[in-house]
Structure formats: C-alpha cells, structure tokens
C-alpha cells in the first residue's frame, strides 16, 4: 500500500499559507499536519482553530491535528469544529486516555494518540479498540530540525506488532526528522504515515514538490 504524506504547515510560508497548502495537495499530499502547541507541554507556541478555518476555505485536504498541549480534552471540540479529520493528543497528557479517544470518535473524527521518544508503548495494549492512529515521535516535540532518536525505529516495529497481535488495523505516523535517509527505515519498521517537517516538503522549490512527495510515497 502507498504511504500517506502529511506535510506540517509549521514549515510552510505563513504569509502564503493557502498557496503552499494548495501546492502540497496538488502534488499528492493526502493530509496537512496541524501542529498545535501551548507553550506548556512543549516549549513553543503554534496554531489555533482560526488557522484551520482559513485553510479549509482554500483546500479540502484532510487536516490531521497534533495536540501538543496540556488538557487536550478542553481543546478537542474546538478543533473538531474547525474541520479536523484526525485529532491526536499526547498520551503523556491524558489521565483517562480511553475517555479522550472515545470523545474524539464521538465527534466523527479519527482518534490518534501520540507518544514521545521516552514514553513506553505498554499502555497502548489496553486501548487498541479505541485508536485509529498512533503517532510515534522520533524527536522530542516542540522544535523543528532535530536529529532522530535512534530507538524510535524499534518502537515503530513494536507498535505495529502490538496492534497486529490484537487483530487491529492502525495507522502508524512518524513525526520528527523524516527525510530521505531516515524514512526508509521508518517505513520498513511499519510506519505508513509520514509527517514532512522542516526536512520534508516546504523547504523545496514548489516545482519539486511532486518529485519529493513521489519519492516518499514509493518507499
């Protein structure tokens, strides 16, 4: 099966955001990755539902929302209303993860869960019935341009195997340092959704978007 690509708009040109999103979609990106940061859970700020509403005006591309925030439950309905297709809070922020995943699905959205590099995957074994996507962070979230944490490759394989053994289909997204050298290893380990960040799409010339996306899609 072909891989799904989700360019992060944090790496786009915000003065020309609609243009960049439209170009990415035209080049074959299925999702647009919406990074939401609150300055608490991660040491940076990014994006509100208003930005998503503006994107929705110019593009019908599915928006995959990555909630790097404390208290994600209080944000979920706002992002659902703004047009999210997938909503992915962080396991580290959830006291009752299954309740949160059920809330996301009750709003008609796919329920994701993200885990940081140092977070154990063991709790996922108890929520396989409620998860549509697992986002494996290969860097600590909050800043672009970091090097991949090598143990993440093994972690991708373990997540894939955990869901397979439970007889559940799940998308495994990787976020962090996805580029031409690292992506083949991530895909070989079982990832099928690639977040294209600062090393991904938007730093290329627009004429190269399609070639870049095709390279990753056909890994």
VOGU-3710 file (C-alpha; in Angstrom, 3 decimals, decimal comma):
1> xxxxxxxxxx> 0,000/0,000/0,000  1,137/3,509/-0,739  2,273/5,711/2,087  0,283/8,721/3,257  2,129/12,032/3,466  1,251/14,823/5,864  3,337/17,994/5,357  3,481/20,109/8,500  2,258/23,628/7,927  4,714/24,877/10,551
11> xxxxxxxxxx> 7,310/24,565/7,808  5,195/26,450/5,262  5,421/30,150/4,475  2,758/31,684/6,714  2,449/34,770/4,546  1,400/32,419/1,708  -0,147/29,567/3,659  -3,111/28,923/1,367  -0,834/28,790/-1,651  1,563/26,318/-0,002
21> xxxxxxxxxx> -1,233/24,042/1,213  -2,850/24,014/-2,229  0,504/23,191/-3,855  1,150/20,345/-1,413  -2,290/18,865/-2,077  -1,845/19,193/-5,831  1,483/17,363/-5,537  -0,210/14,419/-3,796  -0,168/15,075/-0,043  -3,262/13,402/1,462
31> xxxxxxxxxx> -3,109/15,219/4,798  -1,953/18,536/6,155  -0,348/18,210/9,598  -1,554/20,888/12,002  0,854/21,300/14,922  -0,828/22,820/17,980  1,479/23,893/20,829  0,513/25,606/24,055  3,865/26,759/25,470  3,341/24,413/28,461
41> xxxxxxxxxx> 3,503/20,807/27,286  6,091/21,895/24,725  8,305/24,994/24,907  6,791/26,706/21,881  3,513/28,148/20,611  1,727/27,259/17,402  -1,641/27,496/15,749  -5,271/27,878/16,622  -8,549/26,687/15,107  -8,739/30,022/13,230
51> xxxxxxxxxx> -5,799/28,971/11,055  -7,590/25,745/10,190  -10,752/27,563/9,178  -8,686/29,680/6,808  -7,040/26,567/5,324  -10,444/24,909/4,873  -11,539/27,867/2,729  -8,826/27,183/0,158  -8,291/23,416/0,426  -10,335/20,287/1,048
61> xxxxxxxxxx> -7,232/18,361/2,164  -7,792/16,347/5,366  -6,331/18,117/8,384  -4,512/15,954/10,895  -4,282/17,830/14,205  -1,434/17,064/16,592  -2,322/18,438/20,037  0,935/19,140/21,882  -0,981/20,669/24,759  -1,824/20,064/28,396
71> xxxxxxxxxx> -5,540/19,367/28,999  -6,265/18,327/25,400  -9,860/17,425/26,306  -10,678/21,126/26,574  -9,464/21,771/23,005  -10,840/18,778/21,148  -14,306/20,049/20,256  -12,909/23,379/19,003  -10,531/21,621/16,633  -13,227/19,190/15,549
81> xxxxxxxxxx> -15,479/22,155/14,714  -12,656/23,807/12,787  -12,534/20,861/10,367  -10,056/18,309/11,739  -10,225/14,808/10,238  -7,856/13,224/12,766  -7,193/14,512/16,286  -4,087/13,259/18,066  -3,453/14,199/21,697  -0,346/13,052/23,586
91> xxxxxxxxxx> -0,536/10,020/25,839  1,631/11,889/28,370  -1,111/14,489/28,880  -4,029/12,089/29,375  -5,218/10,830/32,745  -8,052/8,876/31,081  -6,891/8,185/27,533  -9,755/5,873/26,551  -12,303/8,509/27,550  -10,499/11,051/25,374
101> xxxxxxxxxx> -10,266/8,696/22,401  -13,995/7,953/22,690  -14,715/11,694/22,792  -12,793/12,230/19,541  -14,646/9,408/17,797  -17,993/10,651/19,138  -17,362/13,866/17,188  -16,992/11,841/13,990  -13,204/12,137/13,830  -10,414/9,581/13,745
111> xxxxxxxxxx> -8,773/9,189/17,145  -4,995/9,371/17,272  -2,581/9,093/20,151  0,976/10,458/20,144  3,885/9,178/22,214  7,180/10,912/22,925  10,545/9,169/22,417  10,943/8,258/26,119  7,337/7,068/26,576  6,658/3,342/26,904
121> xxxxxxxxxx> 4,174/1,847/24,448  2,799/-0,629/27,031  -0,409/1,345/27,827  -1,403/1,170/24,147  -2,137/-2,535/24,641  -5,215/-1,521/26,649  -6,627/0,881/24,075  -6,271/-0,951/20,769  -10,070/-0,894/20,298  -10,203/2,891/20,509
131> xxxxxxxxxx> -7,227/4,071/18,441  -7,177/4,794/14,701  -3,645/6,213/14,522  -0,513/6,110/16,660  1,938/8,969/16,174  5,432/7,869/17,162  7,572/10,919/17,879  11,153/10,340/16,765  12,284/13,637/18,322  11,123/15,451/21,458
141> xxxxxxxxxx> 8,320/17,712/20,225  8,430/21,485/20,240  11,140/22,497/17,798  11,853/21,716/14,167  15,126/20,432/12,792  16,178/17,934/15,472  18,012/14,667/14,911  16,082/11,410/15,115  16,321/9,431/18,372  17,545/6,029/17,089
151> xxxxxxxxxx> 15,464/3,840/19,442  12,340/5,183/17,697  12,773/2,714/14,813  12,469/-0,268/17,146  9,484/1,423/18,796  7,628/1,733/15,468  8,069/-2,023/14,925  6,800/-2,789/18,441  3,687/-0,640/17,982  2,971/-2,323/14,636
161> xxxxxxxxxx> 3,340/-5,750/16,219  1,186/-4,850/19,249  -1,766/-3,862/17,048  -1,269/-6,795/14,667  -1,367/-9,221/17,587  -4,578/-7,554/18,784  -6,011/-8,050/15,295  -6,447/-4,288/14,842  -5,642/-2,143/11,856  -3,951/1,109/12,844
171> xxxxxxxxxx> -2,127/3,855/11,013  1,361/4,456/12,354  2,502/8,008/11,820  6,066/9,134/12,359  6,865/12,717/13,260  10,382/14,087/13,531  13,365/14,126/11,164  11,544/12,318/8,358  13,922/12,670/5,423  15,464/10,650/2,637
181> xxxxxxxxxx> 17,936/8,784/4,888  15,631/8,032/7,827  12,248/7,479/6,156  13,077/4,100/4,534  13,956/2,699/7,987  10,747/4,085/9,485  8,664/2,532/6,710  10,487/-0,804/6,936  9,645/-0,851/10,660  5,934/-0,414/9,934
191> xxxxxxxxxx> 5,158/3,311/9,589  2,648/4,222/6,871  2,009/7,936/7,518  4,945/10,329/7,286  4,881/13,847/8,691  7,044/16,029/6,467  8,511/18,755/8,632  11,422/21,119/8,173  13,418/18,480/6,296  10,371/17,432/4,290
201> xxxxxxxxxx> 8,434/19,400/1,708  8,098/23,125/2,111  11,810/23,936/2,000  11,915/22,552/-1,549  11,115/24,683/-4,562  7,417/24,333/-5,495  8,376/22,752/-8,823  9,998/19,933/-6,809  7,008/19,219/-4,535  5,648/16,411/-6,672
211> xxxxxxxxx> 9,028/14,746/-7,147  9,669/14,923/-3,392  6,251/13,510/-2,497  6,561/10,747/-5,080  9,928/9,739/-3,624  8,450/9,255/-0,151  5,196/7,689/-1,357  7,044/4,971/-3,212  9,424/3,949/-0,449
//
